Amino acid sequence: MPPSMIYSCHGAAKQVTGSCHLVRCGDRQILIDGGLFQGSREEEQANTEPFGFDPRHVDALLLTHAHLDHCGRIPRLVREGFRGPILATAATRDLARIVLLDAARLQEEDAARAARGNHRRGEPPAPPISTLDDAFSALERFADPVVYGDTVAVAPGIQAQFLDAGHILGSASILLHLDDGRQTRRIVFSGDLGSPGRPLLRDPVPAPPADFVVMESTYGDRDHRSLPDSVDELYEAVNDTFKRGGNVIIPTFALERAQEVLYYLHQGLRRRRIPERTPVFLDSPMAISATEVFRRHPECFDEEFAALLHSDDPFAMPNLRFSHDAADSMAINRIEGGAIIMAGSGMCNGGRIRHHLRHNLWRDKSSIVFVGYAAEGTLARRIINGARRVAIFGEEIAVNARIWTINGFSAHAGRDELLAWLGDHPRRAVMLVHGEYDRGMRALDEALTARGVTARMPGKQEPILLD
């Protein structure tokens, strides 16, 4: 009798982005995530390649959270025939609407721009990865939201339980109960894991007992700087920059990092750790929309933060200014010093941050403060790695600003936190995904092997028997 329980990784295999996992149980198939590949041009080319499975035969998709590298290919899945339900928490569903529509709009704009160049070269235009119509069709597939801790039926022989992952608003680890009529198995997908003890969200729920674990390894090779030290360094960066007469530019991830940094800026202003009248600009329509979603989902918050929202809302501090349109964004660049400017995208591969870098990166009075992960091949990674000149909008820009990298704000758990989440439950195997192969993934593989845990680093589309 042929094997009936198989796992295969169709994104984030020996790399960080593009999370997409297929589980076969009997004659049923489900997906965990359908993310976009991000980073270098070569990595992004994978977004147009075959999935390695037929979307028409997938019964359901379970979404861990709304980051683009976990949900960005869902519109393409729907366009190519996926007709099953999409299961996610309420907050993830609300955030995914913002993320997918914004991504589709940008992809249409990029495709139109590229088509004009192709037309001049006499080449046919390349279609966008997904369109706004694709995104709206995908949003129609979302089922009623899943509540943390509830067990839901996904397909015959497959049940799922969503557990708080503490990564971003609504994020989840997912425990699957598989039963093919001959045997049962439990497999848990970590999704992306946050750090315990953060001010906004609850701590991640530890991994439950399971036969198999599919686990992220983004920071499998190192721990983060402590959060209090990171907050102190943020205030130091602000004060040092203002003394030099420049601006503080913070490339911002719209979901979670923007809101957490706003929280600490609010605390710094209130406690006079930074100048009291400092103007703070949030120049990211997506981050502005996500901040409104935050207010609608107190069920995801740490109890202390939920209480703070009612008494001293950090998202409504007096000097915070939301830049909704392009004219507002351009006006910011007339400010030569004394402002904190937060803009997307966090990896600097697109969005309004590139305009602010163009106006500030060459100025030795200004500072660029990175507070999140930067994938290989991105503009952010090149700046962090010490590039002296970078190209922005086709123009060579000197890197004269002071560069700060404060990794204690990362939304991902560090090495010891990953190991603590996994715990000491016996496992048949732990599959490592979502990490740089030569850094986090191999280091975590060695740490698990030293503990006597069977670890694997699956290749892309490699079938792994769960029987």
Legacy VTK file of the C-alpha trace (Angstrom):
# vtk DataFile Version 3.0
C-alpha trace
ASCII
DATASET POLYDATA
POINTS 467 float
0.000 0.000 0.000
1.509 3.368 -0.970
2.408 5.860 1.779
-0.457 8.181 2.637
1.117 10.793 4.912
3.692 13.022 3.223
5.117 16.456 4.003
6.900 18.609 1.415
8.292 22.135 1.550
7.503 24.388 -1.432
9.004 27.597 -0.079
11.459 28.596 2.681
13.435 25.410 2.048
17.049 26.293 2.931
16.110 29.961 2.554
14.144 32.518 4.546
11.205 33.620 2.400
8.376 32.049 0.399
6.920 29.850 3.168
4.652 27.182 1.691
4.167 23.653 3.077
2.078 20.815 1.651
0.685 17.973 3.782
-0.924 14.914 2.190
-3.111 12.679 4.361
-4.804 9.886 2.448
-6.427 11.484 -0.581
-6.508 14.962 1.000
-4.000 17.798 0.571
-3.687 20.987 2.604
-1.281 23.904 2.561
0.278 25.765 5.440
0.953 29.287 4.076
1.516 30.471 0.523
4.189 33.125 0.788
6.095 35.350 -1.605
9.819 34.933 -2.237
11.669 38.152 -1.393
15.266 39.314 -1.662
17.484 39.173 -4.721
16.191 39.228 -8.296
16.968 35.497 -8.569
14.974 34.673 -5.439
12.014 36.760 -6.559
12.031 34.992 -9.918
10.783 31.906 -8.031
7.416 33.657 -7.595
6.584 32.896 -11.235
7.808 29.281 -11.228
5.503 26.228 -10.857
4.367 25.489 -7.304
5.325 21.822 -7.454
1.700 20.771 -6.880
-1.643 21.429 -8.530
-3.555 24.162 -6.658
-6.831 22.677 -7.960
-6.275 19.581 -5.809
-5.594 21.424 -2.537
-8.508 21.097 -0.106
-7.688 23.972 2.280
-5.032 26.514 3.179
-4.093 27.381 6.768
-2.402 30.765 7.162
-0.052 31.302 10.105
0.119 35.097 9.772
-0.180 38.011 7.373
3.435 38.776 6.464
3.925 38.837 2.698
6.472 36.004 2.730
3.699 33.794 4.179
0.605 34.975 2.289
1.821 36.775 -0.858
1.326 33.926 -3.361
-2.217 33.093 -2.221
-3.783 35.249 -4.993
-1.778 33.315 -7.569
-2.895 30.017 -5.999
-6.513 31.103 -6.385
-5.942 32.273 -9.980
-4.509 28.830 -10.801
-7.450 26.908 -9.386
-7.380 26.728 -5.580
-10.997 26.757 -4.406
-10.750 25.606 -0.798
-11.267 27.644 2.372
-8.505 29.750 3.925
-8.372 29.379 7.705
-6.785 32.089 9.868
-7.360 34.085 13.021
-9.541 37.200 12.843
-6.584 39.570 13.138
-4.643 37.707 10.433
-7.646 37.920 8.108
-7.909 41.696 8.637
-4.193 42.277 8.148
-4.035 39.970 5.113
-6.606 42.172 3.385
-4.299 45.190 3.747
-1.165 43.277 2.749
-2.571 41.440 -0.273
-4.300 44.463 -1.779
-1.216 46.635 -1.312
1.064 43.988 -2.815
-1.199 43.476 -5.823
-1.327 47.221 -6.472
2.479 47.441 -6.379
2.864 44.370 -8.591
0.516 45.872 -11.170
2.484 49.134 -11.103
5.817 47.290 -11.415
4.498 45.195 -14.307
3.222 48.310 -16.120
6.586 50.025 -15.663
8.459 46.945 -16.913
6.070 46.612 -19.852
6.971 50.089 -21.068
10.634 49.103 -21.088
9.862 45.813 -22.821
7.825 47.668 -25.437
10.793 49.944 -26.225
12.972 46.843 -26.616
10.388 45.077 -28.760
9.773 42.404 -26.113
6.374 41.114 -24.903
5.151 42.413 -21.513
5.414 40.176 -18.431
2.190 39.903 -16.387
2.199 40.832 -12.691
2.525 38.012 -10.143
-0.997 38.878 -9.039
-3.541 41.569 -9.787
-6.072 43.374 -7.636
-8.745 41.057 -9.055
-6.645 38.076 -7.927
-6.284 39.577 -4.447
-10.034 40.193 -4.091
-10.722 36.635 -5.258
-8.297 35.334 -2.627
-9.941 37.373 0.130
-13.276 35.767 -0.742
-11.780 32.353 0.155
-11.263 33.295 3.836
-13.599 31.305 6.071
-14.933 32.307 9.494
-11.973 33.199 11.725
-10.336 30.587 13.916
-10.069 31.170 17.663
-6.794 30.373 19.433
-6.967 26.966 21.107
-10.082 25.705 19.319
-9.841 22.479 17.307
-11.307 22.872 13.824
-12.079 20.309 11.128
-10.072 21.090 7.993
-10.835 18.072 5.775
-11.759 14.414 6.382
-9.002 12.991 8.591
-7.403 16.392 9.279
-8.001 18.649 12.274
-6.075 21.782 13.243
-5.460 23.831 16.344
-4.124 27.411 16.133
-1.800 28.443 18.985
-0.573 31.982 19.690
2.905 32.428 18.151
3.559 35.908 19.588
5.170 37.054 16.316
2.737 39.671 14.988
-0.914 40.434 15.630
-2.937 37.266 15.005
0.081 35.046 14.306
-0.213 31.337 15.028
1.614 28.078 15.245
-0.553 25.267 13.881
-0.926 21.744 15.266
-2.327 19.203 12.808
-4.007 15.948 13.838
-3.780 13.512 10.907
-5.746 10.259 10.590
-5.714 8.294 7.335
-7.718 5.340 8.708
-4.588 3.267 9.304
-2.564 5.472 11.631
-2.554 8.858 13.312
0.155 11.494 13.443
0.577 14.948 14.989
2.683 17.579 13.243
3.167 21.144 14.453
4.199 24.085 12.260
5.886 26.842 14.238
5.085 29.582 11.744
7.234 32.559 12.735
7.816 32.746 16.477
8.095 35.885 18.564
10.067 36.500 21.727
8.486 36.203 25.176
8.214 39.289 27.354
7.321 41.785 24.615
5.081 44.731 25.526
2.312 44.420 22.935
1.562 40.733 22.396
1.213 37.671 24.573
4.096 35.189 24.816
4.285 32.352 22.277
2.552 29.135 23.349
5.226 26.397 23.650
5.216 23.596 21.094
2.811 20.837 22.135
3.673 17.134 21.975
3.836 16.032 18.336
5.516 13.404 16.199
6.978 15.974 13.831
7.797 19.682 14.048
8.352 22.052 11.116
10.278 24.909 12.691
11.577 28.299 11.608
15.325 28.926 12.036
15.753 32.603 11.112
17.951 33.347 14.133
19.029 29.787 14.872
22.646 30.884 15.150
22.350 33.711 17.669
20.384 35.399 20.392
19.157 38.961 20.300
20.399 41.793 22.395
18.156 42.265 25.425
15.055 44.367 24.837
15.863 46.989 27.536
19.357 47.448 26.048
17.838 47.756 22.576
15.401 50.428 23.743
18.288 52.330 25.343
20.206 52.116 22.065
17.191 53.456 20.145
17.076 56.501 22.428
20.852 56.887 22.080
20.531 56.840 18.273
17.845 59.531 18.383
19.732 61.829 20.758
23.081 61.349 18.995
21.506 62.191 15.625
19.713 65.269 16.892
22.957 66.590 18.420
24.507 66.315 14.955
21.526 68.120 13.428
20.158 65.281 11.333
17.076 63.088 10.933
16.508 59.565 12.219
15.279 57.291 9.409
13.760 53.969 10.520
12.943 51.453 7.742
9.755 49.973 9.111
7.887 46.708 8.783
4.230 47.744 8.714
3.003 44.856 10.847
4.204 44.815 14.465
7.591 46.535 14.225
6.008 49.881 13.399
3.593 49.601 16.301
6.227 48.386 18.765
8.668 51.163 17.843
5.844 53.704 18.199
5.179 52.314 21.675
8.815 52.825 22.735
9.012 56.276 21.170
5.876 57.177 23.119
7.523 55.899 26.299
10.722 57.814 25.527
8.862 61.069 24.913
6.743 60.678 28.028
9.791 59.920 30.213
11.896 62.596 28.501
14.459 60.094 27.307
14.223 61.846 23.937
13.296 65.508 23.258
9.685 66.074 24.249
8.565 67.912 21.106
10.177 65.554 18.613
7.998 65.155 15.499
7.454 61.507 14.584
6.274 60.705 11.058
4.704 57.363 10.164
5.042 57.468 6.387
3.513 54.127 5.464
-0.127 53.792 4.415
0.018 50.080 5.206
1.438 50.676 8.701
-1.220 53.337 9.322
-3.970 50.892 8.319
-2.364 48.120 10.386
-2.315 50.393 13.421
-6.084 50.800 13.095
-6.427 47.006 12.893
-4.443 46.759 16.142
-7.084 48.777 17.934
-9.782 46.328 16.776
-8.120 43.215 18.181
-7.487 43.543 21.926
-7.872 39.742 22.200
-4.277 39.460 20.931
-2.703 41.893 23.411
-0.727 41.490 26.551
-3.082 42.525 29.385
-0.935 45.508 30.408
-0.826 46.893 26.872
-4.578 46.404 26.433
-5.115 48.557 29.529
-2.656 51.187 28.256
-4.611 51.604 25.010
-7.583 52.861 27.027
-5.622 55.200 29.295
-2.634 56.534 27.311
-2.857 55.407 23.682
0.714 55.266 22.271
-0.703 55.436 18.750
-2.187 58.869 19.476
0.789 60.759 20.928
0.616 64.509 20.204
3.631 64.748 17.885
2.793 61.656 15.791
1.855 62.519 12.220
0.435 60.033 9.742
1.478 60.623 6.122
-1.351 59.236 4.031
-0.590 60.512 0.539
2.448 61.138 -1.650
2.317 64.927 -1.119
2.601 64.442 2.658
5.535 62.092 2.118
7.394 64.479 -0.159
6.902 67.363 2.284
8.791 65.407 4.964
11.942 65.530 2.857
12.114 69.295 3.292
12.976 68.692 6.964
16.759 68.703 7.352
17.004 67.711 10.992
15.279 66.908 14.270
12.664 64.439 12.980
12.057 60.714 13.328
10.816 59.289 10.028
9.406 55.757 9.931
8.626 54.406 6.473
8.231 51.106 4.651
9.458 48.786 3.504
11.603 47.350 6.276
14.064 45.737 3.847
14.166 48.916 1.695
13.359 47.050 -1.516
10.378 49.298 -2.218
8.030 51.818 -0.711
8.535 55.368 0.514
11.637 54.545 2.563
13.721 54.694 -0.617
12.841 58.373 -1.096
13.861 59.154 2.493
17.109 57.227 2.064
17.813 59.163 -1.117
17.489 62.432 0.825
19.310 61.360 4.002
21.713 58.490 3.330
24.436 60.805 1.957
24.184 63.234 4.900
26.666 62.545 7.723
24.361 64.312 10.170
21.561 61.764 9.729
21.180 58.179 10.955
19.548 55.074 9.508
18.255 52.781 12.243
17.457 49.178 11.267
15.208 47.349 13.722
14.293 44.160 11.820
15.547 41.330 9.636
17.075 42.119 6.234
17.234 39.286 3.714
20.229 38.661 1.479
20.074 40.694 -1.726
17.978 43.521 -0.280
19.025 47.162 -0.143
18.816 47.078 3.652
21.232 44.143 3.826
23.738 45.892 1.546
23.703 48.994 3.755
23.983 46.916 6.954
26.900 44.971 5.456
28.847 48.206 4.972
28.304 49.239 1.354
29.835 52.680 0.767
27.590 53.476 -2.194
24.184 52.097 -3.206
21.878 52.620 -6.180
18.463 54.163 -5.464
16.172 54.997 -8.383
19.125 54.543 -10.717
21.281 57.084 -8.851
24.470 56.255 -6.940
24.102 57.473 -3.355
27.015 57.671 -0.922
26.449 56.034 2.458
27.642 58.753 4.838
24.859 58.564 7.442
25.524 56.698 10.664
24.111 53.153 10.452
22.546 51.561 13.540
21.452 47.898 13.658
19.362 47.174 16.747
18.340 43.525 16.547
16.588 43.364 19.921
13.403 44.602 18.229
13.271 41.634 15.883
9.874 39.948 15.588
11.642 36.566 15.458
12.716 34.489 18.429
16.455 34.122 19.016
18.310 30.800 19.223
17.699 30.022 22.902
14.069 31.127 22.591
13.557 28.749 19.654
15.001 25.856 21.634
12.882 26.758 24.660
9.745 26.858 22.474
10.516 23.377 21.117
10.946 21.978 24.628
11.922 18.441 25.575
9.007 16.449 24.166
10.202 13.403 22.189
9.941 13.949 18.417
10.420 11.645 15.467
12.021 14.540 13.588
12.280 18.325 13.518
12.299 19.837 10.027
14.142 23.165 9.850
12.866 25.789 7.396
12.739 29.583 7.028
16.420 30.318 7.639
19.665 31.076 5.836
21.164 27.661 5.184
24.751 28.539 6.113
23.783 30.511 9.219
20.660 30.011 11.290
19.577 26.702 9.808
22.839 24.776 10.073
23.603 26.202 13.511
20.195 25.121 14.830
20.632 21.714 13.188
23.891 21.259 15.101
22.310 22.383 18.382
19.430 19.928 17.995
21.712 17.078 16.989
23.837 17.725 20.098
20.648 17.292 22.152
19.914 13.963 20.491
17.058 15.362 18.382
16.714 14.112 14.816
16.833 17.246 12.659
16.355 17.575 8.919
16.744 20.437 6.477
14.339 19.523 3.673
15.079 20.533 0.116
12.503 22.276 -2.014
9.670 19.883 -2.966
11.452 16.966 -1.246
8.795 14.465 -0.064
9.207 13.349 3.555
7.190 10.359 4.755
5.267 10.850 7.984
4.230 7.177 8.094
LINES 1 468
467 0 1 2 3 4 5 6 7 8 9 10 11 12 13 14 15 16 17 18 19 20 21 22 23 24 25 26 27 28 29 30 31 32 33 34 35 36 37 38 39 40 41 42 43 44 45 46 47 48 49 50 51 52 53 54 55 56 57 58 59 60 61 62 63 64 65 66 67 68 69 70 71 72 73 74 75 76 77 78 79 80 81 82 83 84 85 86 87 88 89 90 91 92 93 94 95 96 97 98 99 100 101 102 103 104 105 106 107 108 109 110 111 112 113 114 115 116 117 118 119 120 121 122 123 124 125 126 127 128 129 130 131 132 133 134 135 136 137 138 139 140 141 142 143 144 145 146 147 148 149 150 151 152 153 154 155 156 157 158 159 160 161 162 163 164 165 166 167 168 169 170 171 172 173 174 175 176 177 178 179 180 181 182 183 184 185 186 187 188 189 190 191 192 193 194 195 196 197 198 199 200 201 202 203 204 205 206 207 208 209 210 211 212 213 214 215 216 217 218 219 220 221 222 223 224 225 226 227 228 229 230 231 232 233 234 235 236 237 238 239 240 241 242 243 244 245 246 247 248 249 250 251 252 253 254 255 256 257 258 259 260 261 262 263 264 265 266 267 268 269 270 271 272 273 274 275 276 277 278 279 280 281 282 283 284 285 286 287 288 289 290 291 292 293 294 295 296 297 298 299 300 301 302 303 304 305 306 307 308 309 310 311 312 313 314 315 316 317 318 319 320 321 322 323 324 325 326 327 328 329 330 331 332 333 334 335 336 337 338 339 340 341 342 343 344 345 346 347 348 349 350 351 352 353 354 355 356 357 358 359 360 361 362 363 364 365 366 367 368 369 370 371 372 373 374 375 376 377 378 379 380 381 382 383 384 385 386 387 388 389 390 391 392 393 394 395 396 397 398 399 400 401 402 403 404 405 406 407 408 409 410 411 412 413 414 415 416 417 418 419 420 421 422 423 424 425 426 427 428 429 430 431 432 433 434 435 436 437 438 439 440 441 442 443 444 445 446 447 448 449 450 451 452 453 454 455 456 457 458 459 460 461 462 463 464 465 466
